[in-house]
Amino acid sequence: MEDTIDKKTNQAAELLKALAHPIRMQIVMHLTEQASINVGSLQNLLNIEQSLLSHHLIKMNDQGILHHTRKGKEIYYSIADPTVIEITKLMVGSRLIPKG
């Protein structure tokens, strides 16, 4: 049982680390408003450089938070783990995120 608790708390900590940046939390918030968003649109919404956005998207994708699909030359991101929506609601406030 102790191993299960250790494993679950370690997984939770890794998930929180992956979300622990304002840009990453903003990405989640935008993805709760739209089912999927391409990289160019996210870049415009966040008003950041493409290389910085890519850094955050890769980190979130590697942690299983996001899912990506390619449509032609564009990559679209969506939330892969709905738990992150609930976590973000708790941290930021449910009034900022539409209920879905």
N, C-alpha and C positions, 0 to 999 in steps of 0.2 A: 504494500500500500504506500509506503514511504517513497518508493521509486516512482509511482504514479503521480504523487503530489509533486515531487521534484521535477518530473518531466513536464507536467502541466504548468507549473510556475515558471520554469525556464522558457517554455513556449510563449507564455503570456508576456514575459519580460522582453523577449525578442520582438514580439509584435509591437509592444509599446515603444521600444527603441526605434523601430522602423517608422513609426508614426510621429516620433518626437521631434518634429521640425515644422515651423509654421507653413512652409511651402507644401509639405506633404499633407498637412491637415487641410490646406486650401484645395489641394488636388482632390482629396476625398469629398470635400464639401461640393465642389463643382460636379463631381461624378454622381452625387446623390440627386442633383438637379437634372442631369442628362444621363441616359443609360450608357452612352459611350461618347468619347470626345477624341478627336485626332490631335496629334502633337502640336500642329500649328495653331489650332484653336485654343488649346491649353496655354501655349506660349503667349498668345494675345491676352487671354483672360488674366494670367498671372503677371504679365508685363516683365518677363525675365528672359535671359539669353537661352537659346536652344540647348547649349551645352550644359547649363545648370539644370534645366528641366530634365534633360536626359539622365543626368546623374541621379536625380530623385526618383524618376520613373523606374530606372534599373534597380535601385535599392528596394523599392516597393514591389516590383515584379519578382525579384529574387526571394522576397519574404512571403510570396503567395498572396499579397494584398490585392494586386492588380492582375488583370488578364489582358493580353493584347492580341489584336488580329490585324492582319495586313490586308488592305484593299487597294490594289494597284501599288502606287508609290507611297501611300499614306498608311500610318499605323494608328489604330484606334485603341484606346484604353478604356477598360471598364473595371468595376470592382469585382474581384473574384471571391472575396471573403466578406460576406455581409456583416460579420462581427465588427468590422472596422467602422461601419456606419454607426452602430450603437455606441462604440467606444468614443467616437468623435462627438456624438451627441452629448454624451456625458461630460466630456472635457470642455467642449466649446459652448454647449447650451443648445437644447432642442429647439429653441425659437429660431435659430439661424438655419436649421436644416429642415426642409419640407418633409412631411410624413409621407411615406410611400407605401 
